[in-house]
Amino acid sequence: MPITDANKKQIAQQRRLFYKICFDCGGKNPILASRCRKCHGKNMRLKNRTLGAKK
Ligand SMILES: [Zn+2]
């Protein structure tokens, strides 16, 4: 079912794309996290935000 509402679609994409990945353990963390919640490391990167990328 396609999402036709542009606002809802944007929110969904943000929920799906806006988070951080830990370099050390690969854990997924909130966008506002400063340390990994799994290994407490500081090596984190933003999720690659390429729109249209499907998996
Ligand atoms: Zn980690």
mmCIF file of the protein (N, C-alpha, C, O) and its ligand, coordinates in Angstrom:
data_MODEL
# 
_entry.id   MODEL 
# 
loop_
_entity.id 
_entity.type 
_entity.pdbx_number_of_molecules 
1 polymer     1 
2 non-polymer 1 
# 
_entity_poly.entity_id                      1 
_entity_poly.type                           'polypeptide(L)' 
_entity_poly.nstd_linkage                   no 
_entity_poly.nstd_monomer                   no 
_entity_poly.pdbx_seq_one_letter_code       MPITDANKKQIAQQRRLFYKICFDCGGKNPILASRCRKCHGKNMRLKNRTLGAKK 
_entity_poly.pdbx_seq_one_letter_code_can   MPITDANKKQIAQQRRLFYKICFDCGGKNPILASRCRKCHGKNMRLKNRTLGAKK 
_entity_poly.pdbx_strand_id                 A 
# 
loop_
_entity_poly_seq.entity_id 
_entity_poly_seq.num 
_entity_poly_seq.mon_id 
_entity_poly_seq.hetero 
1 1  MET n 
1 2  PRO n 
1 3  ILE n 
1 4  THR n 
1 5  ASP n 
1 6  ALA n 
1 7  ASN n 
1 8  LYS n 
1 9  LYS n 
1 10 GLN n 
1 11 ILE n 
1 12 ALA n 
1 13 GLN n 
1 14 GLN n 
1 15 ARG n 
1 16 ARG n 
1 17 LEU n 
1 18 PHE n 
1 19 TYR n 
1 20 LYS n 
1 21 ILE n 
1 22 CYS n 
1 23 PHE n 
1 24 ASP n 
1 25 CYS n 
1 26 GLY n 
1 27 GLY n 
1 28 LYS n 
1 29 ASN n 
1 30 PRO n 
1 31 ILE n 
1 32 LEU n 
1 33 ALA n 
1 34 SER n 
1 35 ARG n 
1 36 CYS n 
1 37 ARG n 
1 38 LYS n 
1 39 CYS n 
1 40 HIS n 
1 41 GLY n 
1 42 LYS n 
1 43 ASN n 
1 44 MET n 
1 45 ARG n 
1 46 LEU n 
1 47 LYS n 
1 48 ASN n 
1 49 ARG n 
1 50 THR n 
1 51 LEU n 
1 52 GLY n 
1 53 ALA n 
1 54 LYS n 
1 55 LYS n 
# 
loop_
_struct_asym.id 
_struct_asym.entity_id 
A 1 
B 2 
# 
loop_
_chem_comp.id 
_chem_comp.type 
_chem_comp.mon_nstd_flag 
ALA 'L-peptide linking' y 
ARG 'L-peptide linking' y 
ASN 'L-peptide linking' y 
ASP 'L-peptide linking' y 
CYS 'L-peptide linking' y 
GLN 'L-peptide linking' y 
GLY 'peptide linking'   y 
HIS 'L-peptide linking' y 
ILE 'L-peptide linking' y 
LEU 'L-peptide linking' y 
LYS 'L-peptide linking' y 
MET 'L-peptide linking' y 
PHE 'L-peptide linking' y 
PRO 'L-peptide linking' y 
SER 'L-peptide linking' y 
THR 'L-peptide linking' y 
TYR 'L-peptide linking' y 
ZN  non-polymer         . 
# 
_pdbx_entity_nonpoly.entity_id   2 
_pdbx_entity_nonpoly.name        ? 
_pdbx_entity_nonpoly.comp_id     ZN 
# 
_pdbx_nonpoly_scheme.asym_id         B 
_pdbx_nonpoly_scheme.entity_id       2 
_pdbx_nonpoly_scheme.mon_id          ZN 
_pdbx_nonpoly_scheme.ndb_seq_num     1 
_pdbx_nonpoly_scheme.pdb_seq_num     101 
_pdbx_nonpoly_scheme.auth_seq_num    101 
_pdbx_nonpoly_scheme.pdb_mon_id      ZN 
_pdbx_nonpoly_scheme.auth_mon_id     ZN 
_pdbx_nonpoly_scheme.pdb_strand_id   A 
_pdbx_nonpoly_scheme.pdb_ins_code    . 
# 
loop_
_atom_site.group_PDB 
_atom_site.id 
_atom_site.type_symbol 
_atom_site.label_atom_id 
_atom_site.label_alt_id 
_atom_site.label_comp_id 
_atom_site.label_asym_id 
_atom_site.label_entity_id 
_atom_site.label_seq_id 
_atom_site.pdbx_PDB_ins_code 
_atom_site.Cartn_x 
_atom_site.Cartn_y 
_atom_site.Cartn_z 
_atom_site.occupancy 
_atom_site.B_iso_or_equiv 
_atom_site.pdbx_formal_charge 
_atom_site.auth_seq_id 
_atom_site.auth_comp_id 
_atom_site.auth_asym_id 
_atom_site.auth_atom_id 
_atom_site.pdbx_PDB_model_num 
ATOM   1   N  N  . MET A 1 1  ? 0.850  -1.196 0.000  1.00 0.00 ? 1   MET A N  1 
ATOM   2   C  CA . MET A 1 1  ? 0.000  0.000  0.000  1.00 0.00 ? 1   MET A CA 1 
ATOM   3   C  C  . MET A 1 1  ? 0.883  1.242  0.000  1.00 0.00 ? 1   MET A C  1 
ATOM   4   O  O  . MET A 1 1  ? 1.603  1.484  0.968  1.00 0.00 ? 1   MET A O  1 
ATOM   5   N  N  . PRO A 1 2  ? 0.840  1.999  -1.025 1.00 0.00 ? 2   PRO A N  1 
ATOM   6   C  CA . PRO A 1 2  ? 1.696  3.193  -1.100 1.00 0.00 ? 2   PRO A CA 1 
ATOM   7   C  C  . PRO A 1 2  ? 1.223  4.279  -0.146 1.00 0.00 ? 2   PRO A C  1 
ATOM   8   O  O  . PRO A 1 2  ? 0.028  4.459  0.088  1.00 0.00 ? 2   PRO A O  1 
ATOM   9   N  N  . ILE A 1 3  ? 2.191  4.990  0.390  1.00 0.00 ? 3   ILE A N  1 
ATOM   10  C  CA . ILE A 1 3  ? 1.871  6.105  1.281  1.00 0.00 ? 3   ILE A CA 1 
ATOM   11  C  C  . ILE A 1 3  ? 1.801  7.372  0.440  1.00 0.00 ? 3   ILE A C  1 
ATOM   12  O  O  . ILE A 1 3  ? 2.786  7.793  -0.167 1.00 0.00 ? 3   ILE A O  1 
ATOM   13  N  N  . THR A 1 4  ? 0.631  7.959  0.419  1.00 0.00 ? 4   THR A N  1 
ATOM   14  C  CA . THR A 1 4  ? 0.454  9.126  -0.444 1.00 0.00 ? 4   THR A CA 1 
ATOM   15  C  C  . THR A 1 4  ? 0.669  10.422 0.311  1.00 0.00 ? 4   THR A C  1 
ATOM   16  O  O  . THR A 1 4  ? 0.978  11.450 -0.291 1.00 0.00 ? 4   THR A O  1 
ATOM   17  N  N  . ASP A 1 5  ? 0.507  10.380 1.630  1.00 0.00 ? 5   ASP A N  1 
ATOM   18  C  CA . ASP A 1 5  ? 0.689  11.591 2.420  1.00 0.00 ? 5   ASP A CA 1 
ATOM   19  C  C  . ASP A 1 5  ? 2.179  11.911 2.531  1.00 0.00 ? 5   ASP A C  1 
ATOM   20  O  O  . ASP A 1 5  ? 2.952  11.119 3.070  1.00 0.00 ? 5   ASP A O  1 
ATOM   21  N  N  . ALA A 1 6  ? 2.571  13.055 2.027  1.00 0.00 ? 6   ALA A N  1 
ATOM   22  C  CA . ALA A 1 6  ? 3.994  13.405 1.992  1.00 0.00 ? 6   ALA A CA 1 
ATOM   23  C  C  . ALA A 1 6  ? 4.571  13.531 3.391  1.00 0.00 ? 6   ALA A C  1 
ATOM   24  O  O  . ALA A 1 6  ? 5.709  13.129 3.634  1.00 0.00 ? 6   ALA A O  1 
ATOM   25  N  N  . ASN A 1 7  ? 3.799  14.082 4.306  1.00 0.00 ? 7   ASN A N  1 
ATOM   26  C  CA . ASN A 1 7  ? 4.307  14.247 5.663  1.00 0.00 ? 7   ASN A CA 1 
ATOM   27  C  C  . ASN A 1 7  ? 4.531  12.907 6.338  1.00 0.00 ? 7   ASN A C  1 
ATOM   28  O  O  . ASN A 1 7  ? 5.562  12.687 6.973  1.00 0.00 ? 7   ASN A O  1 
ATOM   29  N  N  . LYS A 1 8  ? 3.585  12.032 6.204  1.00 0.00 ? 8   LYS A N  1 
ATOM   30  C  CA . LYS A 1 8  ? 3.733  10.709 6.813  1.00 0.00 ? 8   LYS A CA 1 
ATOM   31  C  C  . LYS A 1 8  ? 4.905  9.961  6.205  1.00 0.00 ? 8   LYS A C  1 
ATOM   32  O  O  . LYS A 1 8  ? 5.639  9.252  6.895  1.00 0.00 ? 8   LYS A O  1 
ATOM   33  N  N  . LYS A 1 9  ? 5.063  10.130 4.922  1.00 0.00 ? 9   LYS A N  1 
ATOM   34  C  CA . LYS A 1 9  ? 6.160  9.440  4.260  1.00 0.00 ? 9   LYS A CA 1 
ATOM   35  C  C  . LYS A 1 9  ? 7.503  9.949  4.778  1.00 0.00 ? 9   LYS A C  1 
ATOM   36  O  O  . LYS A 1 9  ? 8.443  9.179  4.972  1.00 0.00 ? 9   LYS A O  1 
ATOM   37  N  N  . GLN A 1 10 ? 7.572  11.244 4.995  1.00 0.00 ? 10  GLN A N  1 
ATOM   38  C  CA . GLN A 1 10 ? 8.809  11.824 5.496  1.00 0.00 ? 10  GLN A CA 1 
ATOM   39  C  C  . GLN A 1 10 ? 9.107  11.312 6.903  1.00 0.00 ? 10  GLN A C  1 
ATOM   40  O  O  . GLN A 1 10 ? 10.252 10.988 7.221  1.00 0.00 ? 10  GLN A O  1 
ATOM   41  N  N  . ILE A 1 11 ? 8.092  11.241 7.731  1.00 0.00 ? 11  ILE A N  1 
ATOM   42  C  CA . ILE A 1 11 ? 8.281  10.753 9.096  1.00 0.00 ? 11  ILE A CA 1 
ATOM   43  C  C  . ILE A 1 11 ? 8.760  9.307  9.068  1.00 0.00 ? 11  ILE A C  1 
ATOM   44  O  O  . ILE A 1 11 ? 9.671  8.930  9.804  1.00 0.00 ? 11  ILE A O  1 
ATOM   45  N  N  . ALA A 1 12 ? 8.149  8.520  8.228  1.00 0.00 ? 12  ALA A N  1 
ATOM   46  C  CA . ALA A 1 12 ? 8.536  7.117  8.146  1.00 0.00 ? 12  ALA A CA 1 
ATOM   47  C  C  . ALA A 1 12 ? 9.982  6.979  7.705  1.00 0.00 ? 12  ALA A C  1 
ATOM   48  O  O  . ALA A 1 12 ? 10.721 6.145  8.227  1.00 0.00 ? 12  ALA A O  1 
ATOM   49  N  N  . GLN A 1 13 ? 10.381 7.794  6.747  1.00 0.00 ? 13  GLN A N  1 
ATOM   50  C  CA . GLN A 1 13 ? 11.757 7.707  6.275  1.00 0.00 ? 13  GLN A CA 1 
ATOM   51  C  C  . GLN A 1 13 ? 12.728 8.125  7.362  1.00 0.00 ? 13  GLN A C  1 
ATOM   52  O  O  . GLN A 1 13 ? 13.806 7.547  7.499  1.00 0.00 ? 13  GLN A O  1 
ATOM   53  N  N  . GLN A 1 14 ? 12.343 9.134  8.135  1.00 0.00 ? 14  GLN A N  1 
ATOM   54  C  CA . GLN A 1 14 ? 13.244 9.571  9.195  1.00 0.00 ? 14  GLN A CA 1 
ATOM   55  C  C  . GLN A 1 14 ? 13.385 8.489  10.262 1.00 0.00 ? 14  GLN A C  1 
ATOM   56  O  O  . GLN A 1 14 ? 14.484 8.224  10.749 1.00 0.00 ? 14  GLN A O  1 
ATOM   57  N  N  . ARG A 1 15 ? 12.267 7.871  10.617 1.00 0.00 ? 15  ARG A N  1 
ATOM   58  C  CA . ARG A 1 15 ? 12.327 6.816  11.621 1.00 0.00 ? 15  ARG A CA 1 
ATOM   59  C  C  . ARG A 1 15 ? 13.228 5.682  11.147 1.00 0.00 ? 15  ARG A C  1 
ATOM   60  O  O  . ARG A 1 15 ? 13.911 5.033  11.940 1.00 0.00 ? 15  ARG A O  1 
ATOM   61  N  N  . ARG A 1 16 ? 13.213 5.466  9.874  1.00 0.00 ? 16  ARG A N  1 
ATOM   62  C  CA . ARG A 1 16 ? 13.955 4.338  9.329  1.00 0.00 ? 16  ARG A CA 1 
ATOM   63  C  C  . ARG A 1 16 ? 15.437 4.674  9.124  1.00 0.00 ? 16  ARG A C  1 
ATOM   64  O  O  . ARG A 1 16 ? 16.294 3.791  9.151  1.00 0.00 ? 16  ARG A O  1 
ATOM   65  N  N  . LEU A 1 17 ? 15.716 5.948  8.922  1.00 0.00 ? 17  LEU A N  1 
ATOM   66  C  CA . LEU A 1 17 ? 17.064 6.299  8.486  1.00 0.00 ? 17  LEU A CA 1 
ATOM   67  C  C  . LEU A 1 17 ? 17.874 7.064  9.512  1.00 0.00 ? 17  LEU A C  1 
ATOM   68  O  O  . LEU A 1 17 ? 19.102 7.093  9.440  1.00 0.00 ? 17  LEU A O  1 
ATOM   69  N  N  . PHE A 1 18 ? 17.192 7.690  10.476 1.00 0.00 ? 18  PHE A N  1 
ATOM   70  C  CA . PHE A 1 18 ? 17.922 8.565  11.376 1.00 0.00 ? 18  PHE A CA 1 
ATOM   71  C  C  . PHE A 1 18 ? 18.352 7.808  12.622 1.00 0.00 ? 18  PHE A C  1 
ATOM   72  O  O  . PHE A 1 18 ? 17.658 7.839  13.638 1.00 0.00 ? 18  PHE A O  1 
ATOM   73  N  N  . TYR A 1 19 ? 19.456 7.147  12.553 1.00 0.00 ? 19  TYR A N  1 
ATOM   74  C  CA . TYR A 1 19 ? 20.033 6.573  13.755 1.00 0.00 ? 19  TYR A CA 1 
ATOM   75  C  C  . TYR A 1 19 ? 21.521 6.403  13.540 1.00 0.00 ? 19  TYR A C  1 
ATOM   76  O  O  . TYR A 1 19 ? 22.026 6.601  12.435 1.00 0.00 ? 19  TYR A O  1 
ATOM   77  N  N  . LYS A 1 20 ? 22.218 6.038  14.594 1.00 0.00 ? 20  LYS A N  1 
ATOM   78  C  CA . LYS A 1 20 ? 23.662 5.917  14.514 1.00 0.00 ? 20  LYS A CA 1 
ATOM   79  C  C  . LYS A 1 20 ? 24.056 4.459  14.606 1.00 0.00 ? 20  LYS A C  1 
ATOM   80  O  O  . LYS A 1 20 ? 23.410 3.646  15.267 1.00 0.00 ? 20  LYS A O  1 
ATOM   81  N  N  . ILE A 1 21 ? 25.146 4.164  13.914 1.00 0.00 ? 21  ILE A N  1 
ATOM   82  C  CA . ILE A 1 21 ? 25.692 2.817  13.950 1.00 0.00 ? 21  ILE A CA 1 
ATOM   83  C  C  . ILE A 1 21 ? 27.031 2.849  14.673 1.00 0.00 ? 21  ILE A C  1 
ATOM   84  O  O  . ILE A 1 21 ? 27.884 3.696  14.407 1.00 0.00 ? 21  ILE A O  1 
ATOM   85  N  N  . CYS A 1 22 ? 27.193 1.912  15.589 1.00 0.00 ? 22  CYS A N  1 
ATOM   86  C  CA . CYS A 1 22 ? 28.458 1.837  16.316 1.00 0.00 ? 22  CYS A CA 1 
ATOM   87  C  C  . CYS A 1 22 ? 29.510 1.163  15.442 1.00 0.00 ? 22  CYS A C  1 
ATOM   88  O  O  . CYS A 1 22 ? 29.259 0.134  14.815 1.00 0.00 ? 22  CYS A O  1 
ATOM   89  N  N  . PHE A 1 23 ? 30.698 1.774  15.418 1.00 0.00 ? 23  PHE A N  1 
ATOM   90  C  CA . PHE A 1 23 ? 31.776 1.192  14.618 1.00 0.00 ? 23  PHE A CA 1 
ATOM   91  C  C  . PHE A 1 23 ? 32.285 -0.094 15.247 1.00 0.00 ? 23  PHE A C  1 
ATOM   92  O  O  . PHE A 1 23 ? 32.710 -1.015 14.549 1.00 0.00 ? 23  PHE A O  1 
ATOM   93  N  N  . ASP A 1 24 ? 32.238 -0.146 16.559 1.00 0.00 ? 24  ASP A N  1 
ATOM   94  C  CA . ASP A 1 24 ? 32.859 -1.273 17.255 1.00 0.00 ? 24  ASP A CA 1 
ATOM   95  C  C  . ASP A 1 24 ? 31.982 -2.516 17.234 1.00 0.00 ? 24  ASP A C  1 
ATOM   96  O  O  . ASP A 1 24 ? 32.453 -3.607 16.913 1.00 0.00 ? 24  ASP A O  1 
ATOM   97  N  N  . CYS A 1 25 ? 30.704 -2.353 17.576 1.00 0.00 ? 25  CYS A N  1 
ATOM   98  C  CA . CYS A 1 25 ? 29.869 -3.543 17.694 1.00 0.00 ? 25  CYS A CA 1 
ATOM   99  C  C  . CYS A 1 25 ? 28.748 -3.562 16.660 1.00 0.00 ? 25  CYS A C  1 
ATOM   100 O  O  . CYS A 1 25 ? 28.028 -4.552 16.531 1.00 0.00 ? 25  CYS A O  1 
ATOM   101 N  N  . GLY A 1 26 ? 28.607 -2.473 15.933 1.00 0.00 ? 26  GLY A N  1 
ATOM   102 C  CA . GLY A 1 26 ? 27.567 -2.447 14.902 1.00 0.00 ? 26  GLY A CA 1 
ATOM   103 C  C  . GLY A 1 26 ? 26.180 -2.231 15.445 1.00 0.00 ? 26  GLY A C  1 
ATOM   104 O  O  . GLY A 1 26 ? 25.197 -2.403 14.723 1.00 0.00 ? 26  GLY A O  1 
ATOM   105 N  N  . GLY A 1 27 ? 26.080 -1.857 16.701 1.00 0.00 ? 27  GLY A N  1 
ATOM   106 C  CA . GLY A 1 27 ? 24.769 -1.656 17.323 1.00 0.00 ? 27  GLY A CA 1 
ATOM   107 C  C  . GLY A 1 27 ? 24.078 -0.414 16.810 1.00 0.00 ? 27  GLY A C  1 
ATOM   108 O  O  . GLY A 1 27 ? 24.716 0.548  16.382 1.00 0.00 ? 27  GLY A O  1 
ATOM   109 N  N  . LYS A 1 28 ? 22.765 -0.456 16.864 1.00 0.00 ? 28  LYS A N  1 
ATOM   110 C  CA . LYS A 1 28 ? 21.962 0.678  16.423 1.00 0.00 ? 28  LYS A CA 1 
ATOM   111 C  C  . LYS A 1 28 ? 21.607 1.527  17.630 1.00 0.00 ? 28  LYS A C  1 
ATOM   112 O  O  . LYS A 1 28 ? 21.137 1.020  18.649 1.00 0.00 ? 28  LYS A O  1 
ATOM   113 N  N  . ASN A 1 29 ? 21.841 2.831  17.501 1.00 0.00 ? 29  ASN A N  1 
ATOM   114 C  CA . ASN A 1 29 ? 21.611 3.737  18.614 1.00 0.00 ? 29  ASN A CA 1 
ATOM   115 C  C  . ASN A 1 29 ? 20.752 4.912  18.185 1.00 0.00 ? 29  ASN A C  1 
ATOM   116 O  O  . ASN A 1 29 ? 20.664 5.223  16.998 1.00 0.00 ? 29  ASN A O  1 
ATOM   117 N  N  . PRO A 1 30 ? 20.118 5.564  19.149 1.00 0.00 ? 30  PRO A N  1 
ATOM   118 C  CA . PRO A 1 30 ? 19.324 6.748  18.829 1.00 0.00 ? 30  PRO A CA 1 
ATOM   119 C  C  . PRO A 1 30 ? 20.194 7.840  18.235 1.00 0.00 ? 30  PRO A C  1 
ATOM   120 O  O  . PRO A 1 30 ? 21.402 7.896  18.464 1.00 0.00 ? 30  PRO A O  1 
ATOM   121 N  N  . ILE A 1 31 ? 19.554 8.699  17.474 1.00 0.00 ? 31  ILE A N  1 
ATOM   122 C  CA . ILE A 1 31 ? 20.284 9.750  16.780 1.00 0.00 ? 31  ILE A CA 1 
ATOM   123 C  C  . ILE A 1 31 ? 20.955 10.688 17.774 1.00 0.00 ? 31  ILE A C  1 
ATOM   124 O  O  . ILE A 1 31 ? 21.971 11.305 17.452 1.00 0.00 ? 31  ILE A O  1 
ATOM   125 N  N  . LEU A 1 32 ? 20.406 10.803 18.965 1.00 0.00 ? 32  LEU A N  1 
ATOM   126 C  CA . LEU A 1 32 ? 20.944 11.737 19.946 1.00 0.00 ? 32  LEU A CA 1 
ATOM   127 C  C  . LEU A 1 32 ? 21.960 11.085 20.870 1.00 0.00 ? 32  LEU A C  1 
ATOM   128 O  O  . LEU A 1 32 ? 22.558 11.763 21.705 1.00 0.00 ? 32  LEU A O  1 
ATOM   129 N  N  . ALA A 1 33 ? 22.160 9.792  20.735 1.00 0.00 ? 33  ALA A N  1 
ATOM   130 C  CA . ALA A 1 33 ? 23.079 9.105  21.629 1.00 0.00 ? 33  ALA A CA 1 
ATOM   131 C  C  . ALA A 1 33 ? 24.511 9.548  21.365 1.00 0.00 ? 33  ALA A C  1 
ATOM   132 O  O  . ALA A 1 33 ? 24.924 9.710  20.217 1.00 0.00 ? 33  ALA A O  1 
ATOM   133 N  N  . SER A 1 34 ? 25.256 9.742  22.439 1.00 0.00 ? 34  SER A N  1 
ATOM   134 C  CA . SER A 1 34 ? 26.655 10.113 22.278 1.00 0.00 ? 34  SER A CA 1 
ATOM   135 C  C  . SER A 1 34 ? 27.554 8.905  22.467 1.00 0.00 ? 34  SER A C  1 
ATOM   136 O  O  . SER A 1 34 ? 28.703 8.902  22.023 1.00 0.00 ? 34  SER A O  1 
ATOM   137 N  N  . ARG A 1 35 ? 27.029 7.872  23.132 1.00 0.00 ? 35  ARG A N  1 
ATOM   138 C  CA . ARG A 1 35 ? 27.797 6.644  23.293 1.00 0.00 ? 35  ARG A CA 1 
ATOM   139 C  C  . ARG A 1 35 ? 26.923 5.449  22.939 1.00 0.00 ? 35  ARG A C  1 
ATOM   140 O  O  . ARG A 1 35 ? 25.699 5.496  23.055 1.00 0.00 ? 35  ARG A O  1 
ATOM   141 N  N  . CYS A 1 36 ? 27.565 4.403  22.516 1.00 0.00 ? 36  CYS A N  1 
ATOM   142 C  CA . CYS A 1 36 ? 26.850 3.196  22.158 1.00 0.00 ? 36  CYS A CA 1 
ATOM   143 C  C  . CYS A 1 36 ? 26.218 2.572  23.393 1.00 0.00 ? 36  CYS A C  1 
ATOM   144 O  O  . CYS A 1 36 ? 26.852 2.493  24.446 1.00 0.00 ? 36  CYS A O  1 
ATOM   145 N  N  . ARG A 1 37 ? 24.989 2.135  23.270 1.00 0.00 ? 37  ARG A N  1 
ATOM   146 C  CA . ARG A 1 37 ? 24.331 1.563  24.431 1.00 0.00 ? 37  ARG A CA 1 
ATOM   147 C  C  . ARG A 1 37 ? 24.715 0.103  24.644 1.00 0.00 ? 37  ARG A C  1 
ATOM   148 O  O  . ARG A 1 37 ? 24.395 -0.490 25.674 1.00 0.00 ? 37  ARG A O  1 
ATOM   149 N  N  . LYS A 1 38 ? 25.385 -0.453 23.687 1.00 0.00 ? 38  LYS A N  1 
ATOM   150 C  CA . LYS A 1 38 ? 25.822 -1.842 23.845 1.00 0.00 ? 38  LYS A CA 1 
ATOM   151 C  C  . LYS A 1 38 ? 27.216 -1.920 24.445 1.00 0.00 ? 38  LYS A C  1 
ATOM   152 O  O  . LYS A 1 38 ? 27.427 -2.568 25.470 1.00 0.00 ? 38  LYS A O  1 
ATOM   153 N  N  . CYS A 1 39 ? 28.171 -1.251 23.796 1.00 0.00 ? 39  CYS A N  1 
ATOM   154 C  CA . CYS A 1 39 ? 29.562 -1.366 24.228 1.00 0.00 ? 39  CYS A CA 1 
ATOM   155 C  C  . CYS A 1 39 ? 30.075 -0.064 24.817 1.00 0.00 ? 39  CYS A C  1 
ATOM   156 O  O  . CYS A 1 39 ? 31.224 -0.002 25.253 1.00 0.00 ? 39  CYS A O  1 
ATOM   157 N  N  . HIS A 1 40 ? 29.251 0.980  24.840 1.00 0.00 ? 40  HIS A N  1 
ATOM   158 C  CA . HIS A 1 40 ? 29.595 2.275  25.417 1.00 0.00 ? 40  HIS A CA 1 
ATOM   159 C  C  . HIS A 1 40 ? 30.767 2.930  24.705 1.00 0.00 ? 40  HIS A C  1 
ATOM   160 O  O  . HIS A 1 40 ? 31.443 3.789  25.271 1.00 0.00 ? 40  HIS A O  1 
ATOM   161 N  N  . GLY A 1 41 ? 31.002 2.533  23.487 1.00 0.00 ? 41  GLY A N  1 
ATOM   162 C  CA . GLY A 1 41 ? 32.070 3.161  22.712 1.00 0.00 ? 41  GLY A CA 1 
ATOM   163 C  C  . GLY A 1 41 ? 31.589 4.481  22.121 1.00 0.00 ? 41  GLY A C  1 
ATOM   164 O  O  . GLY A 1 41 ? 30.391 4.741  22.009 1.00 0.00 ? 41  GLY A O  1 
ATOM   165 N  N  . LYS A 1 42 ? 32.552 5.293  21.753 1.00 0.00 ? 42  LYS A N  1 
ATOM   166 C  CA . LYS A 1 42 ? 32.189 6.594  21.183 1.00 0.00 ? 42  LYS A CA 1 
ATOM   167 C  C  . LYS A 1 42 ? 32.342 6.603  19.665 1.00 0.00 ? 42  LYS A C  1 
ATOM   168 O  O  . LYS A 1 42 ? 32.060 7.607  19.010 1.00 0.00 ? 42  LYS A O  1 
ATOM   169 N  N  . ASN A 1 43 ? 32.777 5.512  19.128 1.00 0.00 ? 43  ASN A N  1 
ATOM   170 C  CA . ASN A 1 43 ? 32.957 5.468  17.685 1.00 0.00 ? 43  ASN A CA 1 
ATOM   171 C  C  . ASN A 1 43 ? 31.630 5.144  17.014 1.00 0.00 ? 43  ASN A C  1 
ATOM   172 O  O  . ASN A 1 43 ? 31.280 3.982  16.811 1.00 0.00 ? 43  ASN A O  1 
ATOM   173 N  N  . MET A 1 44 ? 30.918 6.182  16.682 1.00 0.00 ? 44  MET A N  1 
ATOM   174 C  CA . MET A 1 44 ? 29.640 5.956  16.029 1.00 0.00 ? 44  MET A CA 1 
ATOM   175 C  C  . MET A 1 44 ? 29.541 6.821  14.782 1.00 0.00 ? 44  MET A C  1 
ATOM   176 O  O  . MET A 1 44 ? 30.104 7.913  14.702 1.00 0.00 ? 44  MET A O  1 
ATOM   177 N  N  . ARG A 1 45 ? 28.822 6.303  13.836 1.00 0.00 ? 45  ARG A N  1 
ATOM   178 C  CA . ARG A 1 45 ? 28.603 7.061  12.605 1.00 0.00 ? 45  ARG A CA 1 
ATOM   179 C  C  . ARG A 1 45 ? 27.111 7.183  12.364 1.00 0.00 ? 45  ARG A C  1 
ATOM   180 O  O  . ARG A 1 45 ? 26.309 6.390  12.857 1.00 0.00 ? 45  ARG A O  1 
ATOM   181 N  N  . LEU A 1 46 ? 26.766 8.198  11.591 1.00 0.00 ? 46  LEU A N  1 
ATOM   182 C  CA . LEU A 1 46 ? 25.366 8.338  11.223 1.00 0.00 ? 46  LEU A CA 1 
ATOM   183 C  C  . LEU A 1 46 ? 25.013 7.293  10.186 1.00 0.00 ? 46  LEU A C  1 
ATOM   184 O  O  . LEU A 1 46 ? 25.832 6.911  9.349  1.00 0.00 ? 46  LEU A O  1 
ATOM   185 N  N  . LYS A 1 47 ? 23.792 6.848  10.262 1.00 0.00 ? 47  LYS A N  1 
ATOM   186 C  CA . LYS A 1 47 ? 23.300 5.950  9.238  1.00 0.00 ? 47  LYS A CA 1 
ATOM   187 C  C  . LYS A 1 47 ? 23.381 6.648  7.902  1.00 0.00 ? 47  LYS A C  1 
ATOM   188 O  O  . LYS A 1 47 ? 23.033 7.822  7.769  1.00 0.00 ? 47  LYS A O  1 
ATOM   189 N  N  . ASN A 1 48 ? 23.841 5.917  6.928  1.00 0.00 ? 48  ASN A N  1 
ATOM   190 C  CA . ASN A 1 48 ? 23.929 6.474  5.584  1.00 0.00 ? 48  ASN A CA 1 
ATOM   191 C  C  . ASN A 1 48 ? 22.525 6.770  5.070  1.00 0.00 ? 48  ASN A C  1 
ATOM   192 O  O  . ASN A 1 48 ? 21.692 5.872  4.951  1.00 0.00 ? 48  ASN A O  1 
ATOM   193 N  N  . ARG A 1 49 ? 22.281 8.016  4.773  1.00 0.00 ? 49  ARG A N  1 
ATOM   194 C  CA . ARG A 1 49 ? 20.939 8.417  4.398  1.00 0.00 ? 49  ARG A CA 1 
ATOM   195 C  C  . ARG A 1 49 ? 20.829 8.579  2.885  1.00 0.00 ? 49  ARG A C  1 
ATOM   196 O  O  . ARG A 1 49 ? 20.877 9.696  2.370  1.00 0.00 ? 49  ARG A O  1 
ATOM   197 N  N  . THR A 1 50 ? 20.687 7.512  2.207  1.00 0.00 ? 50  THR A N  1 
ATOM   198 C  CA . THR A 1 50 ? 20.489 7.586  0.768  1.00 0.00 ? 50  THR A CA 1 
ATOM   199 C  C  . THR A 1 50 ? 19.036 7.277  0.467  1.00 0.00 ? 50  THR A C  1 
ATOM   200 O  O  . THR A 1 50 ? 18.588 6.138  0.597  1.00 0.00 ? 50  THR A O  1 
ATOM   201 N  N  . LEU A 1 51 ? 18.318 8.286  0.070  1.00 0.00 ? 51  LEU A N  1 
ATOM   202 C  CA . LEU A 1 51 ? 16.909 8.076  -0.185 1.00 0.00 ? 51  LEU A CA 1 
ATOM   203 C  C  . LEU A 1 51 ? 16.716 7.190  -1.413 1.00 0.00 ? 51  LEU A C  1 
ATOM   204 O  O  . LEU A 1 51 ? 17.433 7.298  -2.408 1.00 0.00 ? 51  LEU A O  1 
ATOM   205 N  N  . GLY A 1 52 ? 15.763 6.349  -1.310 1.00 0.00 ? 52  GLY A N  1 
ATOM   206 C  CA . GLY A 1 52 ? 15.478 5.473  -2.429 1.00 0.00 ? 52  GLY A CA 1 
ATOM   207 C  C  . GLY A 1 52 ? 16.203 4.149  -2.345 1.00 0.00 ? 52  GLY A C  1 
ATOM   208 O  O  . GLY A 1 52 ? 15.929 3.234  -3.121 1.00 0.00 ? 52  GLY A O  1 
ATOM   209 N  N  . ALA A 1 53 ? 17.135 4.043  -1.397 1.00 0.00 ? 53  ALA A N  1 
ATOM   210 C  CA . ALA A 1 53 ? 17.853 2.774  -1.261 1.00 0.00 ? 53  ALA A CA 1 
ATOM   211 C  C  . ALA A 1 53 ? 16.938 1.755  -0.616 1.00 0.00 ? 53  ALA A C  1 
ATOM   212 O  O  . ALA A 1 53 ? 16.407 1.989  0.470  1.00 0.00 ? 53  ALA A O  1 
ATOM   213 N  N  . LYS A 1 54 ? 16.755 0.656  -1.260 1.00 0.00 ? 54  LYS A N  1 
ATOM   214 C  CA . LYS A 1 54 ? 15.876 -0.373 -0.731 1.00 0.00 ? 54  LYS A CA 1 
ATOM   215 C  C  . LYS A 1 54 ? 16.655 -1.643 -0.504 1.00 0.00 ? 54  LYS A C  1 
ATOM   216 O  O  . LYS A 1 54 ? 17.632 -1.942 -1.190 1.00 0.00 ? 54  LYS A O  1 
ATOM   217 N  N  . LYS A 1 55 ? 16.192 -2.373 0.474  1.00 0.00 ? 55  LYS A N  1 
ATOM   218 C  CA . LYS A 1 55 ? 16.851 -3.631 0.741  1.00 0.00 ? 55  LYS A CA 1 
ATOM   219 C  C  . LYS A 1 55 ? 15.802 -4.681 1.039  1.00 0.00 ? 55  LYS A C  1 
ATOM   220 O  O  . LYS A 1 55 ? 16.141 -5.836 1.298  1.00 0.00 ? 55  LYS A O  1 
HETATM 221 ZN ZN . ZN  B 2 .  ? 28.927 -0.421 20.248 1.00 0.00 2 101 ZN  A ZN 1 
# 
